[in-house]
Amino acid sequence: MIDEQRTRPVLTGDERATLTSILQRQRDTLMMKCAGLTEQQLRTRAVAPSGLSLLGLVRHLAEVERGWFRNVLAGEDVRGYFPGNEAGEWTEFDVEDADVADSFRIWEETCERSRAIVDAAESLNATGHFGDQPYSLHYILTHMIEEYARHNGHADLLREAIDGTTGE
């Protein structure tokens, strides 16, 4: 996996530029972990007994982007892309019959919308709410970096189990 495929982090810029570049690098890392795999490989639950798959992670992160940026920060009311089942459980990790191209399209469009929301915010102190709890853009960006970094660690293990590919 070639590092040039990922956004270079801003090393000496302001805080917003630094945070957004690191978040984008994490998004790019997930895309790299999925690159070159077949649809079946993307669906593979490679680390038993976990139900995680690379495609499930892509779908999950689309939901996380939607929730934090659109619903919390922008105050939109966007329902889940991968609605719950009869038991009320989220289904983003149910990938057996998932449309791979559609899942990636949803994630990429959601990331694009997230970037637009962040760009439109006046400052890192801009706030949104989940219920009565306020959250600043600063917190949301930091949380999203954490979310992607954790799941990219999962993606590392999944990819290595699928085809032996390792590396950041």
Backbone as CSV, one residue per row, in Angstrom:
resi,resn,N_x,N_y,N_z,CA_x,CA_y,CA_z,C_x,C_y,C_z
1,MET,0.856,-1.177,0.000,0.000,0.000,0.000,0.896,1.233,0.000
2,ILE,0.641,2.095,-0.896,1.512,3.252,-1.114,0.991,4.449,-0.328
3,ASP,1.884,5.075,0.452,1.516,6.201,1.298,1.014,7.402,0.490
4,GLU,1.434,7.532,-0.743,1.022,8.685,-1.553,-0.482,8.688,-1.834
5,GLN,-1.144,7.565,-1.565,-2.586,7.492,-1.777,-3.366,8.226,-0.685
6,ARG,-2.661,8.631,0.353,-3.343,9.255,1.483,-3.004,10.736,1.590
7,THR,-3.927,11.475,2.148,-3.737,12.894,2.411,-2.563,13.070,3.363
8,ARG,-1.700,14.004,3.033,-0.578,14.313,3.932,-1.115,15.164,5.079
9,PRO,-0.764,14.812,6.305,-1.241,15.627,7.423,-0.558,16.994,7.430
10,VAL,-1.311,17.987,7.848,-0.761,19.330,8.023,0.054,19.309,9.305
11,LEU,1.346,19.623,9.201,2.250,19.522,10.336,2.488,20.848,11.045
12,THR,2.259,21.963,10.346,2.538,23.263,10.955,1.404,24.258,10.749
13,GLY,0.227,23.811,10.382,-0.884,24.719,10.145,-1.685,24.987,11.390
14,ASP,-2.799,25.656,11.198,-3.662,25.918,12.344,-4.372,24.629,12.769
15,GLU,-5.057,24.707,13.881,-5.643,23.509,14.466,-6.697,22.874,13.571
16,ARG,-7.545,23.682,12.938,-8.576,23.119,12.056,-7.935,22.378,10.897
17,ALA,-6.930,22.991,10.263,-6.265,22.342,9.133,-5.592,21.046,9.566
18,THR,-4.998,21.054,10.740,-4.340,19.854,11.251,-5.368,18.750,11.501
19,LEU,-6.430,19.053,12.227,-7.441,18.049,12.550,-8.132,17.504,11.305
20,THR,-8.502,18.380,10.386,-9.208,17.897,9.194,-8.285,17.084,8.291
21,SER,-7.018,17.427,8.236,-6.100,16.643,7.402,-5.847,15.267,8.019
22,ILE,-5.775,15.198,9.328,-5.586,13.899,9.982,-6.836,13.036,9.819
23,LEU,-8.016,13.638,9.952,-9.245,12.881,9.731,-9.297,12.369,8.295
24,GLN,-8.966,13.220,7.328,-9.001,12.770,5.939,-7.983,11.653,5.702
25,ARG,-6.833,11.740,6.327,-5.827,10.674,6.207,-6.387,9.352,6.750
26,GLN,-7.149,9.413,7.827,-7.766,8.203,8.361,-8.806,7.639,7.385
27,ARG,-9.591,8.513,6.771,-10.545,8.051,5.752,-9.796,7.389,4.601
28,ASP,-8.728,8.043,4.151,-7.925,7.500,3.047,-7.332,6.141,3.417
29,THR,-6.939,5.981,4.665,-6.372,4.709,5.129,-7.400,3.594,5.017
30,LEU,-8.645,3.871,5.411,-9.682,2.851,5.268,-9.860,2.471,3.806
31,MET,-9.877,3.466,2.928,-10.022,3.176,1.502,-8.854,2.313,1.011
32,MET,-7.641,2.612,1.469,-6.479,1.810,1.072,-6.625,0.364,1.535
33,LYS,-7.144,0.162,2.735,-7.299,-1.192,3.263,-8.297,-2.001,2.439
34,CYS,-9.207,-1.321,1.775,-10.229,-1.995,0.973,-9.823,-2.141,-0.500
35,ALA,-8.823,-1.412,-0.918,-8.444,-1.362,-2.339,-7.984,-2.713,-2.857
36,GLY,-8.443,-3.025,-4.057,-7.975,-4.214,-4.762,-8.616,-5.516,-4.336
37,LEU,-9.594,-5.470,-3.459,-10.245,-6.691,-2.995,-11.524,-6.952,-3.779
38,THR,-11.901,-8.220,-3.857,-13.159,-8.591,-4.495,-14.310,-8.276,-3.553
39,GLU,-15.527,-8.300,-4.088,-16.700,-8.077,-3.241,-16.760,-9.123,-2.135
40,GLN,-16.456,-10.363,-2.449,-16.490,-11.412,-1.427,-15.443,-11.163,-0.344
41,GLN,-14.251,-10.740,-0.744,-13.217,-10.444,0.250,-13.633,-9.288,1.152
42,LEU,-14.291,-8.278,0.593,-14.758,-7.146,1.397,-15.823,-7.579,2.407
43,ARG,-16.554,-8.636,2.085,-17.591,-9.155,2.984,-17.028,-10.133,4.022
44,THR,-15.794,-10.583,3.830,-15.216,-11.634,4.672,-15.093,-11.202,6.122
45,ARG,-15.578,-12.067,6.993,-15.403,-11.893,8.438,-14.174,-12.724,8.792
46,ALA,-13.037,-12.073,8.753,-11.773,-12.798,8.761,-11.202,-13.085,10.134
47,VAL,-11.761,-12.520,11.181,-11.199,-12.712,12.512,-12.297,-13.278,13.406
48,ALA,-12.367,-14.609,13.480,-13.406,-15.260,14.283,-13.185,-14.946,15.766
49,PRO,-14.225,-14.791,16.539,-15.629,-14.962,16.200,-16.308,-13.645,15.817
50,SER,-15.530,-12.621,15.547,-16.074,-11.296,15.252,-16.905,-11.286,13.973
51,GLY,-17.901,-10.443,13.958,-18.711,-10.226,12.766,-18.192,-9.088,11.903
52,LEU,-17.024,-8.536,12.248,-16.479,-7.413,11.480,-16.003,-7.855,10.108
53,SER,-16.238,-6.985,9.143,-15.707,-7.137,7.790,-15.307,-5.745,7.324
54,LEU,-14.485,-5.696,6.301,-14.100,-4.386,5.762,-15.330,-3.640,5.255
55,LEU,-16.220,-4.332,4.557,-17.431,-3.676,4.064,-18.300,-3.205,5.224
56,GLY,-18.381,-3.996,6.273,-19.139,-3.570,7.452,-18.553,-2.323,8.082
57,LEU,-17.218,-2.232,8.102,-16.580,-1.027,8.652,-16.902,0.193,7.803
58,VAL,-16.886,0.041,6.484,-17.228,1.164,5.596,-18.651,1.623,5.871
59,ARG,-19.569,0.686,5.967,-20.971,1.023,6.223,-21.141,1.642,7.614
60,HIS,-20.446,1.095,8.607,-20.512,1.641,9.967,-19.998,3.083,9.991
61,LEU,-18.884,3.334,9.334,-18.317,4.686,9.367,-19.166,5.676,8.581
62,ALA,-19.902,5.218,7.588,-20.881,6.092,6.930,-21.933,6.524,7.938
63,GLU,-22.380,5.589,8.764,-23.371,5.911,9.795,-22.799,6.857,10.846
64,VAL,-21.553,6.639,11.245,-20.922,7.499,12.246,-20.752,8.917,11.696
65,GLU,-20.301,9.034,10.450,-20.180,10.355,9.802,-21.536,11.051,9.774
66,ARG,-22.565,10.314,9.348,-23.917,10.874,9.273,-24.355,11.370,10.642
67,GLY,-24.182,10.538,11.641,-24.657,10.901,12.969,-23.983,12.136,13.531
68,TRP,-22.651,12.155,13.501,-21.932,13.266,14.142,-21.982,14.554,13.335
69,PHE,-21.758,14.482,12.051,-21.684,15.728,11.280,-23.054,16.228,10.841
70,ARG,-23.877,15.369,10.276,-25.166,15.830,9.771,-26.163,16.035,10.895
71,ASN,-26.314,15.024,11.729,-27.365,15.111,12.749,-26.957,15.949,13.947
72,VAL,-25.763,15.735,14.491,-25.368,16.469,15.694,-24.926,17.885,15.331
73,LEU,-23.894,18.008,14.498,-23.337,19.341,14.239,-24.257,20.208,13.388
74,ALA,-24.784,19.659,12.295,-25.607,20.462,11.381,-27.074,20.496,11.792
75,GLY,-27.470,19.691,12.758,-28.859,19.713,13.224,-29.848,19.125,12.243
76,GLU,-29.374,18.316,11.305,-30.267,17.657,10.358,-30.905,16.449,11.035
77,ASP,-31.888,15.888,10.400,-32.535,14.687,10.919,-32.475,13.613,9.839
78,VAL,-31.261,13.116,9.594,-31.045,12.129,8.537,-31.089,10.746,9.170
79,ARG,-32.015,9.938,8.707,-32.167,8.578,9.233,-31.031,7.699,8.731
80,GLY,-30.834,6.582,9.391,-29.757,5.659,9.056,-29.826,5.166,7.624
81,TYR,-28.670,4.997,7.037,-28.578,4.491,5.668,-28.873,3.003,5.615
82,PHE,-28.554,2.306,6.690,-28.721,0.863,6.762,-29.641,0.598,7.959
83,PRO,-30.949,0.694,7.740,-31.905,0.703,8.850,-31.852,-0.571,9.682
84,GLY,-32.372,-0.452,10.900,-32.373,-1.565,11.835,-33.275,-2.706,11.390
85,ASN,-33.054,-3.840,11.984,-33.884,-5.003,11.701,-35.094,-5.024,12.636
86,GLU,-35.837,-6.125,12.605,-37.052,-6.221,13.420,-36.750,-6.097,14.914
87,ALA,-35.567,-6.532,15.318,-35.177,-6.459,16.731,-34.668,-5.071,17.113
88,GLY,-34.640,-4.137,16.151,-34.168,-2.788,16.416,-32.660,-2.657,16.409
89,GLU,-31.958,-3.667,15.934,-30.500,-3.636,15.882,-30.033,-3.000,14.580
90,TRP,-28.920,-2.260,14.650,-28.340,-1.674,13.445,-27.849,-2.783,12.522
91,THR,-27.919,-2.552,11.231,-27.596,-3.615,10.270,-26.401,-3.296,9.381
92,GLU,-25.626,-2.280,9.704,-24.509,-1.938,8.827,-23.477,-3.059,8.735
93,PHE,-23.431,-3.936,9.722,-22.478,-5.043,9.679,-23.054,-6.295,9.025
94,ASP,-24.329,-6.274,8.665,-24.949,-7.383,7.933,-24.663,-7.179,6.449
95,VAL,-23.628,-7.819,5.958,-23.128,-7.495,4.609,-23.284,-8.617,3.590
96,GLU,-23.885,-9.725,3.966,-23.979,-10.859,3.043,-24.601,-10.463,1.707
97,ASP,-25.665,-9.697,1.762,-26.373,-9.288,0.549,-26.208,-7.803,0.256
98,ALA,-25.286,-7.160,0.918,-25.103,-5.712,0.750,-24.550,-5.394,-0.634
99,ASP,-25.003,-4.308,-1.186,-24.481,-3.813,-2.458,-23.179,-3.077,-2.175
100,VAL,-22.073,-3.648,-2.617,-20.754,-3.093,-2.315,-20.599,-1.702,-2.900
101,ALA,-20.900,-1.545,-4.180,-20.727,-0.236,-4.829,-21.601,0.816,-4.155
102,ASP,-22.825,0.462,-3.827,-23.732,1.405,-3.171,-23.227,1.768,-1.776
103,SER,-22.685,0.793,-1.055,-22.149,1.061,0.278,-20.988,2.045,0.217
104,PHE,-20.079,1.855,-0.728,-18.957,2.780,-0.870,-19.435,4.149,-1.338
105,ARG,-20.429,4.189,-2.223,-20.980,5.469,-2.687,-21.570,6.243,-1.514
106,ILE,-22.338,5.557,-0.689,-22.945,6.205,0.483,-21.855,6.755,1.398
107,TRP,-20.834,5.953,1.686,-19.752,6.403,2.569,-19.036,7.615,1.968
108,GLU,-18.686,7.545,0.684,-17.966,8.657,0.057,-18.805,9.918,0.015
109,GLU,-20.090,9.802,-0.310,-20.966,10.979,-0.332,-21.152,11.553,1.069
110,THR,-21.231,10.683,2.053,-21.387,11.138,3.435,-20.128,11.867,3.897
111,CYS,-18.957,11.340,3.533,-17.701,12.029,3.871,-17.637,13.395,3.189
112,GLU,-18.080,13.450,1.943,-18.089,14.733,1.222,-19.002,15.732,1.929
113,ARG,-20.172,15.285,2.357,-21.111,16.163,3.070,-20.508,16.591,4.412
114,SER,-19.822,15.667,5.086,-19.177,16.004,6.358,-18.141,17.100,6.159
115,ARG,-17.322,16.960,5.116,-16.299,17.989,4.838,-16.955,19.346,4.590
116,ALA,-18.063,19.360,3.872,-18.761,20.622,3.595,-19.300,21.246,4.878
117,ILE,-19.823,20.437,5.770,-20.339,20.946,7.049,-19.205,21.543,7.867
118,VAL,-18.078,20.847,7.919,-16.920,21.348,8.664,-16.418,22.651,8.038
119,ASP,-16.319,22.693,6.725,-15.841,23.899,6.040,-16.748,25.097,6.302
120,ALA,-18.047,24.845,6.459,-19.002,25.931,6.664,-19.039,26.432,8.106
121,ALA,-18.508,25.659,9.016,-18.535,26.058,10.436,-17.630,27.262,10.657
122,GLU,-18.089,28.202,11.465,-17.327,29.425,11.709,-16.022,29.176,12.437
123,SER,-16.034,28.209,13.350,-14.826,27.926,14.121,-14.930,26.529,14.719
124,LEU,-13.854,26.102,15.351,-13.868,24.818,16.049,-14.788,24.851,17.265
125,ASN,-15.204,26.039,17.662,-16.122,26.181,18.791,-17.586,26.067,18.382
126,ALA,-17.853,25.944,17.073,-19.233,25.745,16.620,-19.780,24.515,17.325
127,THR,-21.048,24.574,17.740,-21.610,23.454,18.480,-22.874,22.931,17.839
128,GLY,-23.090,21.655,18.071,-24.325,20.977,17.738,-24.775,20.244,18.980
129,HIS,-25.910,19.582,18.878,-26.469,18.923,20.058,-26.947,17.518,19.729
130,PHE,-26.800,16.665,20.702,-27.453,15.356,20.704,-28.298,15.356,21.964
131,GLY,-29.590,15.486,21.776,-30.467,15.710,22.925,-30.106,17.041,23.545
132,ASP,-29.888,17.046,24.838,-29.513,18.274,25.538,-28.008,18.484,25.622
133,GLN,-27.242,17.495,25.159,-25.781,17.557,25.293,-25.160,18.310,24.114
134,PRO,-24.470,19.435,24.376,-23.776,20.134,23.291,-22.428,19.471,23.008
135,TYR,-22.021,19.522,21.743,-20.717,19.023,21.304,-20.098,20.055,20.372
136,SER,-18.834,20.382,20.609,-18.147,21.333,19.729,-17.592,20.612,18.505
137,LEU,-17.382,21.370,17.457,-16.724,20.820,16.275,-15.355,20.275,16.657
138,HIS,-14.663,20.949,17.535,-13.357,20.479,17.998,-13.469,19.063,18.568
139,TYR,-14.436,18.838,19.437,-14.649,17.507,20.002,-15.004,16.500,18.910
140,ILE,-15.913,16.875,18.018,-16.381,15.945,16.994,-15.225,15.511,16.086
141,LEU,-14.396,16.444,15.665,-13.251,16.075,14.824,-12.307,15.134,15.567
142,THR,-12.045,15.440,16.823,-11.164,14.584,17.623,-11.775,13.204,17.799
143,HIS,-13.054,13.162,18.087,-13.740,11.874,18.244,-13.714,11.079,16.939
144,MET,-13.927,11.740,15.820,-13.928,11.034,14.533,-12.544,10.477,14.203
145,ILE,-11.499,11.208,14.531,-10.141,10.679,14.334,-9.973,9.412,15.170
146,GLU,-10.416,9.461,16.415,-10.347,8.291,17.295,-11.146,7.124,16.709
147,GLU,-12.339,7.397,16.238,-13.219,6.359,15.679,-12.568,5.688,14.474
148,TYR,-12.068,6.486,13.554,-11.411,5.907,12.378,-10.137,5.161,12.760
149,ALA,-9.340,5.727,13.660,-8.077,5.077,14.034,-8.346,3.699,14.641
150,ARG,-9.333,3.604,15.505,-9.677,2.307,16.105,-10.110,1.320,15.035
151,HIS,-10.996,1.752,14.150,-11.495,0.842,13.121,-10.448,0.553,12.049
152,ASN,-9.534,1.473,11.822,-8.440,1.161,10.890,-7.515,0.106,11.474
153,GLY,-7.404,0.047,12.793,-6.682,-1.061,13.414,-7.379,-2.383,13.133
154,HIS,-8.709,-2.383,13.224,-9.468,-3.585,12.854,-9.237,-3.909,11.380
155,ALA,-9.255,-2.880,10.544,-9.070,-3.089,9.102,-7.699,-3.692,8.805
156,ASP,-6.669,-3.283,9.555,-5.335,-3.874,9.390,-5.398,-5.389,9.581
157,LEU,-6.026,-5.811,10.673,-6.119,-7.244,10.964,-6.947,-7.980,9.919
158,LEU,-8.063,-7.384,9.530,-8.918,-8.005,8.520,-8.169,-8.186,7.207
159,ARG,-7.507,-7.127,6.761,-6.798,-7.187,5.477,-5.678,-8.222,5.528
160,GLU,-4.937,-8.264,6.606,-3.855,-9.241,6.703,-4.405,-10.666,6.665
161,ALA,-5.532,-10.896,7.335,-6.127,-12.228,7.330,-6.674,-12.607,5.954
162,ILE,-7.119,-11.617,5.193,-7.690,-11.890,3.874,-6.624,-12.248,2.851
163,ASP,-5.581,-11.410,2.755,-4.595,-11.660,1.690,-3.146,-11.433,2.106
164,GLY,-2.918,-11.252,3.393,-1.545,-11.097,3.870,-0.975,-9.709,3.747
165,THR,-1.740,-8.770,3.197,-1.240,-7.403,3.044,-1.151,-6.719,4.395
166,THR,0.011,-6.162,4.674,0.217,-5.446,5.933,0.737,-4.050,5.632
167,GLY,0.794,-3.259,6.657,1.316,-1.904,6.518,0.269,-0.881,6.825
168,GLU,0.753,0.301,7.132,-0.141,1.403,7.495,-0.861,1.816,6.278
